């Protein structure tokens, strides 16, 4: 009997998640989490050679369905012999020697195009060949912090008026001579830049030698971005397409836009009008807070305060707050975005080292110490399934828990026993045990994975 396949017509979120869900934009606290994860990864073993998650030679797998021919369905298998290398900046210093991503890839996949962001430009590449369609200049290399560029986040997809746009933002200018933030909009139909806007940053980041500019999200014609410099992060809400600043929140580091609320981290010393000169983006204890997207005012403050906190996207209704066990006491908590109240929490658990919102209402979080996976319903906040489950054996004979790499439109991708696998996001059942690769990013046409054989990030075609 073939397992039921997730419906490819699952309802889409109001905030499109093309090319798979992305990890939350790296907050100041993520640096410590990334370091811990990197240390953990160096002790892990992977299959040698071939792309990241390269499966063993195909074998007959009873009970696993054949790939769906629906071109919009999430892929269950990828061709491993046609990997197309991506530019080196796509991986940068984000991939460990074992092929794990320790921060988001600066990539957005949409309609056969890869949108690749750097600190100074946006490249449009054809997914099937990696050939360059065009490069759109965004900022000045001297103005942007290019140290490793691990902080660069993917562009975002949104709708402004009747147009579907890809948005990215960059640092431009120098202190004393007109420091600016430049926002670039690309029309997904014509695949050309249709407008750009500039805003003048204020406060400490504007006077820093270099700045980091990140797009966070967009909702209802408002773009949210952060500007960082000299240890301080401020958040801006920008009206589109005019480019007018609606509000600025000093000392607040937005990490996700959840409907009408912007959720992120602030220093306890930061207020709506004043921020410490330095250290507010991680040097102090942090608080999880919600800001009204329309009014630019704090609407709630969660109970969670401390060091090493991260806030990760779980759709419009919830966010996941985590803290690695190596910092103090580990934390994994689910909060409502409407009021910051806690739905559930597991202290001492590392479920949430990385969370992936699948774009159809399910968030899948995974940890590595020990290997754990939990799937959360984005509407009810209920746990759909988790691994290892309560009935799993503890004597070492239980099946290995898969290491999740991403989730997209009702399916979960990962590695189990060095084989690439695909799971149903609704119930955790296996849909494929020989997927070819375990993608770090995916859409209906291709998966992006790290080739351990030649240490390069590549695009692999979906098999239909």
C-alpha positions as CSV (number, residue, x, y, z in Angstrom):
1,X,0.0,0.0,0.0
2,X,1.3,3.4,-0.9
3,X,1.4,6.1,1.8
4,X,-0.9,9.1,1.3
5,X,1.0,12.0,-0.1
6,X,0.5,15.5,1.3
7,X,-1.9,17.5,-0.8
8,X,0.0,19.8,-3.1
9,X,-2.8,22.3,-2.9
10,X,-2.4,22.9,0.8
11,X,-3.4,26.4,1.7
12,X,-0.5,28.9,1.3
13,X,0.4,31.4,4.0
14,X,-0.2,35.1,3.7
15,X,3.5,35.5,3.8
16,X,4.8,33.4,0.9
17,X,7.6,31.0,1.6
18,X,9.0,30.2,-1.8
19,X,12.0,27.9,-2.1
20,X,11.4,26.4,1.3
21,X,11.2,28.1,4.7
22,X,14.2,29.9,5.8
23,X,15.9,29.9,9.2
24,X,15.2,33.0,11.2
25,X,17.4,35.9,10.3
26,X,20.5,35.5,12.5
27,X,20.1,37.6,15.7
28,X,23.0,38.7,17.8
29,X,22.4,35.6,19.9
30,X,22.7,33.3,17.0
31,X,26.5,33.7,16.8
32,X,26.8,31.6,20.0
33,X,24.3,29.1,18.8
34,X,26.1,28.8,15.5
35,X,29.4,28.2,17.3
36,X,27.8,25.5,19.5
37,X,26.3,23.8,16.5
38,X,29.5,23.9,14.5
39,X,31.3,22.3,17.4
40,X,28.7,19.6,17.6
41,X,28.8,19.0,13.9
42,X,32.5,18.3,13.9
43,X,31.9,15.2,15.9
44,X,29.2,13.9,13.5
45,X,29.9,11.5,10.7
46,X,28.4,11.7,7.2
47,X,28.6,9.6,4.1
48,X,31.8,10.3,2.3
49,X,31.8,11.9,-1.1
50,X,28.9,12.9,-3.2
51,X,26.4,15.6,-2.4
52,X,25.3,16.4,1.1
53,X,22.9,13.6,2.0
54,X,23.8,11.5,-1.1
55,X,21.9,8.3,-0.8
56,X,23.3,4.8,-1.3
57,X,22.6,3.2,-4.7
58,X,18.8,2.9,-5.3
59,X,17.2,-0.1,-3.8
60,X,13.6,-1.4,-3.7
61,X,11.8,0.2,-0.8
62,X,8.4,-1.5,-0.2
63,X,5.6,0.9,0.8
64,X,7.2,4.1,-0.6
65,X,5.3,5.9,-3.2
66,X,6.7,6.9,-6.6
67,X,7.4,10.6,-7.3
68,X,4.3,12.6,-8.0
69,X,4.1,14.0,-11.5
70,X,2.3,17.1,-10.3
71,X,4.9,19.8,-11.2
72,X,3.8,21.9,-8.2
73,X,4.1,19.2,-5.6
74,X,7.0,19.0,-3.2
75,X,9.7,16.7,-4.7
76,X,10.3,13.3,-3.2
77,X,13.5,12.6,-5.1
78,X,16.3,14.5,-6.8
79,X,18.7,13.6,-9.6
80,X,22.2,13.2,-8.2
81,X,24.1,13.2,-11.5
82,X,23.3,16.7,-12.7
83,X,24.3,19.0,-9.8
84,X,24.9,22.6,-10.9
85,X,27.5,24.4,-8.9
86,X,26.4,27.7,-7.3
87,X,28.7,30.8,-6.9
88,X,30.9,30.5,-3.8
89,X,29.1,33.3,-2.0
90,X,26.0,31.1,-1.8
91,X,27.7,29.0,0.8
92,X,30.3,31.4,2.2
93,X,31.2,30.4,5.8
94,X,27.7,29.1,6.4
95,X,28.3,25.4,5.8
96,X,30.3,23.1,8.1
97,X,32.7,20.4,6.9
98,X,29.9,17.9,7.3
99,X,27.5,19.9,5.1
100,X,25.3,21.5,7.7
101,X,24.0,25.0,7.4
102,X,24.7,27.1,10.5
103,X,23.0,30.2,9.2
104,X,20.4,30.8,6.5
105,X,21.6,30.5,2.9
106,X,21.2,34.0,1.2
107,X,19.0,32.4,-1.5
108,X,15.4,32.6,-2.6
109,X,14.1,30.1,-5.1
110,X,11.1,31.2,-7.2
111,X,9.7,30.3,-10.6
112,X,13.0,28.8,-11.9
113,X,15.1,31.6,-10.7
114,X,17.6,31.8,-7.8
115,X,17.9,35.2,-6.2
116,X,21.3,35.3,-4.5
117,X,22.0,38.2,-2.1
118,X,25.4,39.5,-1.0
119,X,26.4,42.5,1.1
120,X,26.5,44.6,-2.0
121,X,24.3,43.1,-4.8
122,X,21.6,40.8,-5.9
123,X,22.2,38.1,-8.5
124,X,19.5,36.4,-10.6
125,X,20.5,32.9,-11.7
126,X,18.7,30.3,-13.6
127,X,18.0,27.4,-11.3
128,X,18.6,24.7,-14.0
129,X,22.0,26.0,-15.2
130,X,23.2,28.5,-12.6
131,X,23.8,30.9,-15.5
132,X,23.6,34.5,-14.5
133,X,20.5,36.4,-15.8
134,X,21.6,39.7,-14.3
135,X,23.3,41.4,-11.3
136,X,21.6,44.3,-9.6
137,X,23.9,46.6,-7.7
138,X,22.6,47.3,-4.2
139,X,25.1,48.9,-1.9
140,X,28.8,49.8,-1.4
141,X,31.2,47.1,-0.3
142,X,33.1,49.7,1.8
143,X,29.9,50.5,3.7
144,X,28.8,47.0,4.4
145,X,30.2,44.6,6.9
146,X,31.7,41.9,4.7
147,X,33.3,39.9,7.4
148,X,32.4,36.4,6.2
149,X,29.0,37.7,5.1
150,X,27.4,34.9,7.2
151,X,24.9,37.6,8.4
152,X,23.5,38.2,4.9
153,X,19.9,36.9,4.8
154,X,17.8,35.8,1.8
155,X,15.7,38.3,-0.2
156,X,12.0,38.1,0.6
157,X,9.0,37.6,-1.7
158,X,6.0,39.9,-1.2
159,X,3.1,41.6,-3.1
160,X,2.9,45.3,-3.4
161,X,-0.2,46.5,-5.2
162,X,-0.7,44.1,-8.1
163,X,2.9,43.1,-8.5
164,X,4.8,40.2,-7.0
165,X,8.2,41.5,-5.9
166,X,11.5,40.2,-4.5
167,X,13.0,42.7,-2.0
168,X,16.5,43.0,-0.7
169,X,18.3,45.8,1.2
170,X,21.9,47.0,1.4
171,X,24.2,49.4,3.2
172,X,25.5,52.4,1.1
173,X,27.6,55.5,1.7
174,X,30.0,56.2,4.5
175,X,29.8,58.0,7.9
176,X,29.9,61.7,7.5
177,X,29.2,61.6,3.7
178,X,25.6,60.4,3.6
179,X,25.1,56.9,5.1
180,X,22.1,55.2,3.5
181,X,20.1,52.1,3.4
182,X,19.1,51.1,-0.2
183,X,16.0,48.9,-0.9
184,X,15.8,47.2,-4.2
185,X,12.6,45.7,-5.7
186,X,12.7,43.1,-8.5
187,X,9.5,42.3,-10.5
188,X,9.2,38.4,-10.6
189,X,7.5,38.6,-14.0
190,X,9.9,40.7,-15.9
191,X,12.8,39.7,-13.6
192,X,14.1,43.2,-13.7
193,X,14.6,46.0,-11.1
194,X,11.5,48.2,-11.2
195,X,12.4,50.6,-8.4
196,X,14.7,51.3,-5.5
197,X,14.4,53.5,-2.5
198,X,16.9,55.0,0.0
199,X,16.4,55.8,3.6
200,X,18.8,57.6,6.0
201,X,19.5,55.6,9.1
202,X,19.9,57.2,12.5
203,X,21.6,56.6,15.8
204,X,24.7,54.5,16.5
205,X,24.5,52.2,13.4
206,X,24.6,55.2,11.1
207,X,27.9,56.4,12.6
208,X,29.6,52.9,12.6
209,X,32.4,52.2,10.2
210,X,30.3,49.4,8.6
211,X,26.7,48.5,8.7
212,X,24.7,45.3,8.4
213,X,21.3,45.6,6.8
214,X,18.8,42.7,6.8
215,X,15.3,42.4,5.4
216,X,13.1,40.6,7.9
217,X,9.6,40.4,6.3
218,X,6.8,42.3,4.7
219,X,3.1,42.5,5.4
220,X,0.3,44.8,4.0
221,X,2.7,47.0,2.0
222,X,5.1,47.5,5.0
223,X,8.7,46.2,4.9
224,X,10.5,45.5,8.1
225,X,14.3,45.6,8.2
226,X,17.1,45.9,10.7
227,X,20.2,48.1,10.6
228,X,23.2,47.1,12.8
229,X,26.5,48.7,13.7
230,X,28.9,49.0,16.6
231,X,26.9,46.4,18.6
232,X,23.5,48.2,18.3
233,X,20.6,47.0,16.2
234,X,17.6,49.2,15.3
235,X,14.4,48.1,13.4
236,X,12.7,50.1,10.7
237,X,9.2,49.8,9.2
238,X,9.2,51.2,5.6
239,X,6.1,52.0,3.6
240,X,6.1,50.4,0.1
241,X,6.6,51.4,-2.6
242,X,7.1,55.0,-1.4
243,X,10.0,54.1,0.8
244,X,8.9,56.4,3.7
245,X,10.0,55.3,7.2
246,X,6.8,54.6,9.2
247,X,8.7,54.0,12.5
248,X,12.0,53.2,14.0
249,X,12.5,51.1,17.1
250,X,16.0,51.7,18.6
251,X,17.6,48.7,20.4
252,X,15.1,46.2,19.0
253,X,16.2,43.4,16.7
254,X,13.2,42.2,14.7
255,X,13.5,38.5,13.7
256,X,10.0,37.8,12.1
257,X,6.9,39.5,10.9
258,X,3.9,37.6,12.2
259,X,0.8,39.2,10.7
260,X,0.3,42.5,12.5
261,X,3.0,42.0,15.0
262,X,6.8,42.2,14.6
263,X,8.6,39.9,17.0
264,X,12.2,40.1,18.1
265,X,14.7,40.8,20.9
266,X,15.5,43.9,22.8
267,X,17.8,45.0,25.5
268,X,16.2,45.6,28.9
269,X,17.8,49.0,28.8
270,X,16.3,50.0,25.5
271,X,13.1,52.0,25.3
272,X,11.1,53.2,22.3
273,X,13.0,56.5,22.2
274,X,16.4,55.7,23.7
275,X,19.0,52.9,23.4
276,X,22.4,52.4,25.1
277,X,25.2,53.6,22.9
278,X,26.7,50.1,22.6
279,X,25.9,46.5,23.5
280,X,22.2,46.5,23.1
281,X,22.3,43.8,20.5
282,X,23.6,41.1,22.7
283,X,25.9,42.5,25.4
284,X,22.9,42.8,27.8
285,X,20.3,40.3,28.8
286,X,17.6,40.2,26.2
287,X,13.8,40.2,26.2
288,X,11.4,38.7,23.7
289,X,9.0,41.5,22.6
290,X,6.2,42.2,20.1
291,X,5.8,45.5,18.3
292,X,2.7,46.7,16.4
293,X,3.4,46.7,12.7
294,X,1.2,49.7,12.1
295,X,1.9,51.8,15.2
296,X,5.5,51.0,16.0
297,X,4.8,50.5,19.7
298,X,5.6,47.6,22.0
299,X,2.4,45.6,22.5
300,X,3.8,42.9,24.7
301,X,6.9,41.6,26.6
302,X,7.3,37.9,27.1
303,X,8.4,36.4,30.4
304,X,11.6,35.0,28.8
305,X,14.7,37.1,29.6
306,X,18.4,36.1,29.5
307,X,21.4,35.5,27.3
308,X,21.6,33.4,24.1
309,X,17.9,33.7,23.2
310,X,16.8,33.3,19.6
311,X,13.3,33.8,18.1
312,X,12.3,31.7,15.1
313,X,9.4,31.9,12.7
314,X,6.5,29.5,13.1
315,X,3.8,31.3,10.9
316,X,1.6,34.2,11.8
317,X,0.2,32.7,15.0
318,X,3.3,31.5,16.9
319,X,7.0,32.0,17.3
320,X,9.5,29.6,18.8
321,X,11.9,30.9,21.4
322,X,15.0,28.8,22.0
323,X,18.2,28.9,24.1
324,X,20.9,26.2,23.7
325,X,21.7,24.0,26.7
326,X,25.3,25.1,26.5
327,X,24.5,28.7,27.4
328,X,22.5,28.1,30.7
329,X,19.4,26.0,31.0
330,X,18.2,25.0,27.6
331,X,14.9,26.4,26.5
332,X,12.3,25.5,23.8
333,X,9.1,27.5,24.1
334,X,6.1,28.2,21.8
335,X,4.6,31.8,22.2
336,X,1.5,33.4,20.7
337,X,2.3,36.3,18.5
338,X,-0.9,38.1,19.5
339,X,0.1,38.6,23.2
340,X,3.4,36.9,23.9
341,X,1.8,34.2,26.1
342,X,3.5,30.9,26.3
343,X,1.6,27.9,24.8
344,X,4.1,25.2,25.9
345,X,7.7,24.9,27.0
346,X,10.4,22.2,27.4
347,X,13.2,23.3,29.7
348,X,16.5,21.5,29.1
349,X,15.4,20.4,25.6
350,X,17.3,21.2,22.4
351,X,14.4,20.7,20.1
352,X,14.8,24.2,18.6
353,X,18.4,24.5,17.4
354,X,16.8,25.1,14.0
355,X,13.2,25.5,13.1
356,X,11.7,25.4,9.6
357,X,8.2,26.8,8.7
358,X,7.0,24.8,5.8
359,X,4.8,27.4,4.2
360,X,1.6,25.5,4.6
361,X,1.0,25.8,8.4
362,X,3.5,23.4,10.0
363,X,6.8,24.2,11.8
364,X,9.4,21.5,12.2
365,X,12.1,22.0,14.8
366,X,15.2,19.9,15.3
367,X,18.0,19.5,17.8
368,X,21.2,17.6,17.9
369,X,22.0,16.9,21.5
370,X,20.4,14.4,21.4
371,X,19.0,14.2,17.9
372,X,15.3,15.3,18.2
373,X,12.5,16.4,15.9
374,X,9.1,17.9,16.8
375,X,6.4,19.1,14.4
376,X,4.0,21.9,15.5
377,X,0.6,22.7,14.0
378,X,0.7,26.4,13.1
379,X,-3.0,26.9,13.7
380,X,-3.6,25.2,17.0
381,X,-0.1,25.1,18.5
382,X,-0.4,21.3,19.1
383,X,2.4,18.9,18.7
384,X,1.6,16.8,15.7
385,X,4.5,14.3,16.3
386,X,7.9,14.1,17.6
387,X,11.0,11.8,17.4
388,X,12.0,9.9,19.3
389,X,8.5,9.2,20.4
390,X,7.4,8.1,23.8
391,X,7.5,4.5,22.8
392,X,11.0,4.5,21.4
393,X,13.4,2.1,22.9
394,X,16.2,3.5,24.9
395,X,18.7,0.6,24.6
396,X,20.1,1.7,21.3
397,X,18.0,-0.5,19.0
398,X,15.4,2.2,18.1
399,X,15.6,3.6,14.6
400,X,17.9,6.5,14.1
401,X,16.1,9.9,14.3
402,X,16.5,11.8,11.0
403,X,18.5,15.0,10.9
404,X,16.2,17.6,9.4
405,X,17.6,19.9,6.7
406,X,14.5,21.7,5.7
407,X,10.7,21.5,5.3
408,X,8.5,22.7,2.5
409,X,4.7,22.5,1.7
410,X,3.8,19.5,3.8
411,X,7.0,17.5,3.6
412,X,10.2,17.3,5.7
413,X,13.7,16.6,4.3
414,X,16.6,15.1,6.1
415,X,19.2,12.3,6.6
416,X,18.8,9.0,8.4
417,X,21.6,6.4,8.5
418,X,23.4,8.6,5.9
419,X,20.5,8.3,3.5
420,X,18.4,11.1,2.2
421,X,14.7,10.7,3.4
422,X,11.4,12.6,3.0
423,X,8.7,12.6,5.7
424,X,5.1,13.7,5.8
425,X,5.1,16.8,7.9
426,X,1.6,16.0,9.2
427,X,2.4,12.7,10.9
428,X,6.1,11.9,10.5
429,X,5.6,8.9,8.2
430,X,8.3,8.2,5.6
431,X,7.4,9.2,2.0
432,X,10.8,8.4,0.5
433,X,13.8,6.6,1.9
434,X,16.0,7.3,-1.1
435,X,15.5,10.9,-2.0
436,X,19.0,11.3,-3.6
437,X,19.9,14.5,-1.6
438,X,18.7,16.1,1.6
439,X,18.2,19.7,0.5
440,X,19.0,22.7,2.6
441,X,16.6,24.7,0.4
442,X,13.9,23.4,-2.0
443,X,11.1,24.3,-4.4
444,X,9.1,22.3,-6.9
445,X,11.9,22.3,-9.5
446,X,15.1,21.7,-7.5
447,X,16.9,21.2,-4.2
448,X,20.0,23.0,-3.0
449,X,22.5,20.8,-1.2
450,X,26.2,20.7,-0.3
451,X,28.4,18.3,-2.3
452,X,30.8,16.8,0.1
453,X,32.9,15.4,-2.8
454,X,34.1,18.8,-4.0
455,X,32.9,21.0,-1.2
456,X,30.5,23.1,-3.2
457,X,26.8,24.1,-2.9
458,X,24.9,22.8,-5.9
459,X,21.3,22.8,-7.4
460,X,19.9,19.3,-8.1
461,X,16.8,18.8,-10.3
462,X,13.7,17.3,-8.9
463,X,12.7,13.9,-10.4
464,X,9.1,13.6,-11.5
